[in-house]
Amino acid sequence: MPITAHLIQSSFNGGELSRRLQSRVDAAIYAIGASEITNMVATVEGPLVKTPGARFRAAALATASWLGRFVFNATQTYLIEYSELNIRFLTNDALLEIAGVPVEVVTPYSAAEASSISGTQSGDVLYMAAAGHQQATLSRTAADAFAYAALNLTGGPFKDRNTNDAITVSANATTGAVTVTATAAIFLAGHVGAPFRIEVADFSTIKAWEAGYDGIVVGDKRRSDDKAYVAASAGRTGSIQPTHVRGTEYDGTVTGQDINAKNAGGVKWTYLHDRFGMGTITAIGGGGTTATMNVTRRLPDSITTIATHRWSHGLFSAAEGWPHLTFKWKGRLGFIKGFDLCLSVAGAYRDFSEENENGVPSPDQAIRKTIDSSDPILWVKADRELLIGTNLGEYKVAKVNPNEPLSSDNIEIVPQTFHGSAAVEPLQIGGITAFVQRGGRKIRAGEYRYEKDRYVAPNLNIWARQITRGGVIQLAHQAEPEELLWALRADGKLIAHAHQPEQEVKGFTLGKDMEDAAILSIAAMPSTDGTRDDLWLLVERTLPGGAVKSIECLDRWWDEDEGRATADAFFVDGGLSYDGAPATVFTGLAHLAGMPAMVLADGAEVTGLVVSAGGEVTLDRAASKVSIGLGYTARVTTLRPEIPKRDGTSQGRRKKLVKVILRVFDTFGIKAGALGDELENVFDRQPRDPMNSGPGLFNGDSDEQSIGGGWTNDARATIESRSPFPWILGAAISGIEEGDR
């Protein structure tokens, strides 16, 4: 005799479970999971919310490939559109233009390289790094003006000093434009524009300064404290050793007598140089054995007569390679090239001098550290320490002694986890750093654990291994109003996770699956009014006339407590909306030419329309509030029900899904039925709904929906929305008939 059971699923924040878990009725997550969730997002409270539509904001360039951010503050934000050797901007929800002409900035980055550009922002300047290109800045010079420029650093950084004593250099002068001559071809064409450092082999040509030394004449040179000075006056040296690094100073009192009743000494000494000097190479000659160099720090005098093997090329140049990552940390600008980590002078982003003006290292000077790893560094993020990801593991860069200032002598690189990373820029959300594991299939949450005194990185999508199919290529985070971690897959689909670590929400869903379109890139940043975060999409859509690219923005999330009218709904992709005097013809849809349109006119769905070749849609009745775009399907399929039984599990026994009751908020336009069977409407227009207007949105439990499915071992339900209306699913109540096997 069949037995009827009523089962309720009141939470879906377990998300879409992998097939390997869809038999685990014993697992706690089974009760809050589903076998499919598409174009919906799991919320912290438990319900599923239909993903809003994407508003068309601008036509993208044909070569557009990536999106970036330029965020000055919460209300002054710019979306960056990267394309072939070009950057454009969107702000205030529109393309940045002057007199109708888009603002464009020429760059050296190809469309294919855009995804690998590393950036870090300070005020109106975005510092940029990319392999194969000089470090650079993108500066906002006015509200509607930007400038791109190569970033020239001062004071370094430099490679390790030459260790081959047989290769020496000398110069023909110490200031101005000098010629440097080497005993081997050490200069390449790519060194032009790069720094070069020369250090004396010794100070053998300059006598040491001594106190009380008679007979000093103007022009005499002496060395003191590893610096060279020239006498600007004659006489006997005083008792104060010269240590100054600029200008002229006395070494004694000049007048009076010393303790031996002798006339007190005092000579004026002018600072000349210390042990090293440097300059910028401007030309190469002699087959690479000579270079013309503009001196930026005076060279030691002996360089003109005594060749030295103590020289260093700049670390960054076309010949030596450019940094591929940049970041800010502890008041310093940082770059990473290969295995070299370079930090600027504290508070001086463009100064990479490792010695102070006295020619000696100090804690606030620039730092260069080689990272002990056999794998290239793929990403870097500043946290309480500096976090670094490589193909085989993750590291932290921190102070050896936390009570001392960060310096070249107080810095270490310590392994943390050994998951291995993909070359995807991580996200920092609250107290975690989310990064993609090598292979692109796992999203991990790096977090410092005090009890372990190290960072750990659990797998966020452990319950949904299938959700990252194809690999994750980009991450984004919306903090307001829903806290959502978005991940873009290589197939152009978006997965979503309601990321609130304190609530331990596990659910991943296929949050945005556009039909006949692929999402190429995403970026999240504050909305125009700063009250929420907008998710921006670079979309490539296949039309009857060919592929087109557009920049679109996910619309506001529907909130049942806001009291919005049905006509305010926006659940179409690539869409535009109209709010004004009643009209029948709507234009501006050339990016959807030839496609079937989904239309919501004054809250009512209009079907059977196609966007014309000219980008128009014509209604048969005037409407004053209209949204037009492409439709998409939101769908939920439940798991196989587990009915509590005295004699064991109900799995494997014949069942029939006979009815479904749905608890919803602000919902219309959904269908339900047994998996694989024809779906039927759940809600009908109510008699109380005014004529010539759209249907009212439903709140509460639906009437019993009879299901005509047959006997199976499955009894799963599918609930679906392909309409321009909102849908919030709070619970699903299934009526099951069960028979003997």
Secondary structure as the mmCIF struct_conf table of DSSP 4:
data_model
#
loop_
_struct_conf.conf_type_id
_struct_conf.id
_struct_conf.beg_label_comp_id
_struct_conf.beg_label_asym_id
_struct_conf.beg_label_seq_id
_struct_conf.end_label_comp_id
_struct_conf.end_label_asym_id
_struct_conf.end_label_seq_id
STRN STRN1 ILE A 3 GLN A 9
TURN_TY1_P TURN_TY1_P1 ASN A 13 GLY A 14
STRN STRN2 GLY A 15 GLU A 16
HELX_LH_PP_P HELX_LH_PP_P1 LEU A 17 SER A 18
HELX_RH_3T_P HELX_RH_3T_P1 ARG A 19 LEU A 21
TURN_TY1_P TURN_TY1_P2 GLN A 22 SER A 23
TURN_TY1_P TURN_TY1_P3 VAL A 25 ASP A 26
BEND BEND1 ALA A 27 ALA A 27
HELX_RH_3T_P HELX_RH_3T_P2 ALA A 28 ILE A 32
STRN STRN3 GLY A 33 ALA A 34
BEND BEND2 SER A 35 SER A 35
STRN STRN4 GLU A 36 THR A 38
BEND BEND3 ASN A 39 ASN A 39
STRN STRN5 MET A 40 ALA A 42
TURN_TY1_P TURN_TY1_P4 VAL A 44 GLU A 45
BEND BEND4 GLY A 46 GLY A 46
STRN STRN6 LEU A 48 LYS A 50
HELX_LH_PP_P HELX_LH_PP_P2 THR A 51 GLY A 53
STRN STRN7 ALA A 54 ALA A 59
HELX_LH_PP_P HELX_LH_PP_P3 ALA A 60 LEU A 61
TURN_TY1_P TURN_TY1_P5 ALA A 62 THR A 63
STRN STRN8 TRP A 66 ASN A 73
TURN_TY1_P TURN_TY1_P6 ALA A 74 THR A 75
STRN STRN9 GLN A 76 SER A 83
TURN_TY1_P TURN_TY1_P7 GLU A 84 LEU A 85
STRN STRN10 ASN A 86 THR A 91
TURN_TY1_P TURN_TY1_P8 ASN A 92 ASP A 93
STRN STRN11 ALA A 94 LEU A 95
STRN STRN12 GLU A 97 ILE A 98
TURN_TY1_P TURN_TY1_P9 ALA A 99 GLY A 100
STRN STRN13 VAL A 101 PRO A 102
STRN STRN14 GLU A 104 VAL A 106
BEND BEND5 PRO A 108 PRO A 108
TURN_TY1_P TURN_TY1_P10 ALA A 111 GLU A 113
HELX_RH_3T_P HELX_RH_3T_P3 ALA A 114 SER A 116
STRN STRN15 SER A 118 SER A 122
TURN_TY1_P TURN_TY1_P11 GLY A 123 ASP A 124
STRN STRN16 VAL A 125 ALA A 130
TURN_TY1_P TURN_TY1_P12 ALA A 131 GLY A 132
STRN STRN17 HIS A 133 ALA A 142
TURN_TY1_P TURN_TY1_P13 ALA A 143 ASP A 144
STRN STRN18 ALA A 145 ALA A 150
STRN STRN19 THR A 154 THR A 154
BEND BEND6 GLY A 155 GLY A 155
STRN STRN20 PHE A 158 PHE A 158
HELX_LH_PP_P HELX_LH_PP_P4 LYS A 159 ASN A 162
TURN_TY1_P TURN_TY1_P14 ASP A 165 ALA A 166
STRN STRN21 VAL A 169 ALA A 171
BEND BEND7 ASN A 172 ASN A 172
BEND BEND8 THR A 174 GLY A 176
STRN STRN22 ALA A 177 ALA A 182
BEND BEND9 THR A 183 ALA A 184
HELX_RH_3T_P HELX_RH_3T_P4 ALA A 189 HIS A 191
TURN_TY1_P TURN_TY1_P15 VAL A 192 GLY A 193
STRN STRN23 PRO A 195 GLU A 199
BEND BEND10 ALA A 201 ALA A 201
TURN_TY1_P TURN_TY1_P16 SER A 204 THR A 205
BEND BEND11 ILE A 206 ILE A 206
STRN STRN24 LYS A 207 ALA A 208
HELX_LH_PP_P HELX_LH_PP_P5 TRP A 209 TRP A 209
TURN_TY1_P TURN_TY1_P17 ALA A 211 GLY A 212
STRN STRN25 ILE A 216 ILE A 216
TURN_TY1_P TURN_TY1_P18 VAL A 218 GLY A 219
STRN STRN26 LYS A 221 SER A 224
TURN_TY1_P TURN_TY1_P19 ASP A 225 ASP A 226
STRN STRN27 LYS A 227 ALA A 231
BEND BEND12 ALA A 232 SER A 233
STRN STRN28 GLY A 235 GLY A 235
BEND BEND13 SER A 239 ILE A 240
BEND BEND14 VAL A 245 GLY A 247
STRN STRN29 THR A 248 TYR A 250
BEND BEND15 ASP A 251 GLY A 252
BEND BEND16 VAL A 254 GLY A 256
STRN STRN30 GLN A 257 GLN A 257
TURN_TY1_P TURN_TY1_P20 ILE A 259 ASN A 260
BEND BEND17 ALA A 261 ALA A 261
HELX_LH_PP_P HELX_LH_PP_P6 LYS A 262 LYS A 262
STRN STRN31 ASN A 263 ASN A 263
HELX_LH_PP_P HELX_LH_PP_P7 ALA A 264 GLY A 265
STRN STRN32 LYS A 268 ASP A 274
BEND BEND18 ARG A 275 ARG A 275
STRN STRN33 PHE A 276 GLY A 285
HELX_RH_3T_P HELX_RH_3T_P5 GLY A 286 GLY A 288
TURN_TY1_P TURN_TY1_P21 THR A 289 THR A 289
STRN STRN34 THR A 290 ARG A 297
HELX_LH_PP_P HELX_LH_PP_P8 ARG A 298 PRO A 300
HELX_RH_3T_P HELX_RH_3T_P6 ASP A 301 THR A 304
TURN_TY1_P TURN_TY1_P22 THR A 305 THR A 305
BEND BEND19 ILE A 306 ILE A 306
STRN STRN35 THR A 308 THR A 308
BEND BEND20 HIS A 309 HIS A 309
STRN STRN36 TRP A 311 HIS A 313
STRN STRN37 GLY A 314 GLY A 314
BEND BEND21 LEU A 315 PHE A 316
STRN STRN38 SER A 317 SER A 317
TURN_TY1_P TURN_TY1_P23 ALA A 318 GLU A 320
STRN STRN39 GLY A 321 GLY A 321
BEND BEND22 HIS A 324 HIS A 324
STRN STRN40 LEU A 325 TRP A 329
TURN_TY1_P TURN_TY1_P24 LYS A 330 GLY A 331
STRN STRN41 ARG A 332 LYS A 337
TURN_TY1_P TURN_TY1_P25 GLY A 338 PHE A 339
STRN STRN42 ASP A 340 LEU A 343
HELX_LH_PP_P HELX_LH_PP_P9 SER A 344 SER A 344
STRN STRN43 VAL A 345 VAL A 345
TURN_TY1_P TURN_TY1_P26 ALA A 346 GLY A 347
STRN STRN44 ALA A 348 ALA A 348
TURN_TY1_P TURN_TY1_P27 TYR A 349 ARG A 350
STRN STRN45 ASP A 351 ASP A 351
BEND BEND23 GLU A 354 GLU A 355
TURN_TY1_P TURN_TY1_P28 GLU A 357 ASN A 358
BEND BEND24 GLY A 359 VAL A 360
TURN_TY1_P TURN_TY1_P29 PRO A 363 ASP A 364
BEND BEND25 GLN A 365 GLN A 365
STRN STRN46 ILE A 367 THR A 370
BEND BEND26 SER A 374 ASP A 375
STRN STRN47 ILE A 377 ALA A 382
BEND BEND27 ASP A 383 GLU A 385
STRN STRN48 LEU A 386 THR A 390
BEND BEND28 ASN A 391 LEU A 392
STRN STRN49 GLU A 394 ALA A 398
BEND BEND29 VAL A 400 ASN A 401
TURN_TY1_P TURN_TY1_P30 PRO A 402 ASN A 403
BEND BEND30 GLU A 404 GLU A 404
TURN_TY1_P TURN_TY1_P31 SER A 408 ASP A 409
BEND BEND31 ASN A 410 ASN A 410
STRN STRN50 GLU A 412 THR A 417
BEND BEND32 HIS A 419 HIS A 419
STRN STRN51 SER A 421 SER A 421
BEND BEND33 ALA A 423 VAL A 424
STRN STRN52 LEU A 427 ILE A 429
TURN_TY1_P TURN_TY1_P32 GLY A 430 GLY A 431
STRN STRN53 ILE A 432 VAL A 436
STRN STRN54 GLN A 437 GLN A 437
TURN_TY1_P TURN_TY1_P33 ARG A 438 GLY A 439
BEND BEND34 GLY A 440 GLY A 440
STRN STRN55 ILE A 443 ARG A 449
TURN_TY1_P TURN_TY1_P34 TYR A 450 ASP A 453
STRN STRN56 ARG A 454 VAL A 456
STRN STRN57 ASN A 459 ASN A 459
TURN_TY1_P TURN_TY1_P35 LEU A 460 TRP A 463
HELX_RH_3T_P HELX_RH_3T_P7 ARG A 465 THR A 468
TURN_TY1_P TURN_TY1_P36 ARG A 469 GLY A 470
STRN STRN58 VAL A 472 GLN A 478
BEND BEND35 GLU A 480 GLU A 482
STRN STRN59 LEU A 484 ARG A 489
TURN_TY1_P TURN_TY1_P37 ALA A 490 ASP A 491
BEND BEND36 GLY A 492 GLY A 492
STRN STRN60 LEU A 494 ALA A 498
HELX_RH_3T_P HELX_RH_3T_P8 PRO A 501 GLN A 503
TURN_TY1_P TURN_TY1_P38 GLU A 504 GLU A 504
STRN STRN61 PHE A 508 LYS A 512
TURN_TY1_P TURN_TY1_P39 GLU A 515 ASP A 516
STRN STRN62 ALA A 517 PRO A 526
TURN_TY1_P TURN_TY1_P40 THR A 528 ASP A 529
BEND BEND37 GLY A 530 ARG A 532
STRN STRN63 ASP A 533 LEU A 543
TURN_TY1_P TURN_TY1_P41 PRO A 544 GLY A 545
STRN STRN64 GLY A 546 LEU A 554
HELX_LH_PP_P HELX_LH_PP_P10 ASP A 555 TRP A 558
TURN_TY1_P TURN_TY1_P42 GLU A 560 ASP A 561
BEND BEND38 GLU A 562 GLU A 562
HELX_RH_3T_P HELX_RH_3T_P9 THR A 566 ASP A 568
STRN STRN65 ASP A 573 PHE A 586
HELX_RH_3T_P HELX_RH_3T_P10 ALA A 590 LEU A 592
TURN_TY1_P TURN_TY1_P43 ALA A 593 GLY A 594
BEND BEND39 MET A 595 MET A 595
STRN STRN66 PRO A 596 ALA A 601
TURN_TY1_P TURN_TY1_P44 ASP A 602 GLY A 603
STRN STRN67 ALA A 604 VAL A 610
TURN_TY1_P TURN_TY1_P45 ALA A 613 GLY A 614
BEND BEND40 GLY A 615 GLY A 615
STRN STRN68 VAL A 617 LEU A 630
STRN STRN69 ALA A 634 THR A 637
HELX_LH_PP_P HELX_LH_PP_P11 THR A 638 PRO A 641
TURN_TY1_P TURN_TY1_P46 ARG A 646 ASP A 647
BEND BEND41 GLY A 648 GLY A 648
TURN_TY1_P TURN_TY1_P47 GLN A 651 GLY A 652
BEND BEND42 ARG A 653 ARG A 653
STRN STRN70 LYS A 655 THR A 667
BEND BEND43 GLY A 669 GLY A 669
STRN STRN71 ILE A 670 ALA A 674
TURN_TY1_P TURN_TY1_P48 LEU A 675 GLY A 676
BEND BEND44 ASP A 677 ASP A 677
HELX_LH_PP_P HELX_LH_PP_P12 GLU A 678 LEU A 679
STRN STRN72 GLU A 680 ASN A 681
BEND BEND45 VAL A 682 VAL A 682
TURN_TY1_P TURN_TY1_P49 PRO A 687 ARG A 688
BEND BEND46 ASP A 689 ASP A 689
HELX_LH_PP_P HELX_LH_PP_P13 PRO A 690 PRO A 690
TURN_TY1_P TURN_TY1_P50 MET A 691 ASN A 692
BEND BEND47 SER A 693 SER A 693
HELX_LH_PP_P HELX_LH_PP_P14 GLY A 694 LEU A 697
STRN STRN73 PHE A 698 ASP A 701
HELX_LH_PP_P HELX_LH_PP_P15 SER A 702 GLU A 704
STRN STRN74 GLN A 705 SER A 706
STRN STRN75 THR A 712 THR A 712
BEND BEND48 ASN A 713 ASN A 713
STRN STRN76 ALA A 717 SER A 721
BEND BEND49 SER A 723 PHE A 725
STRN STRN77 ILE A 728 GLU A 738
#
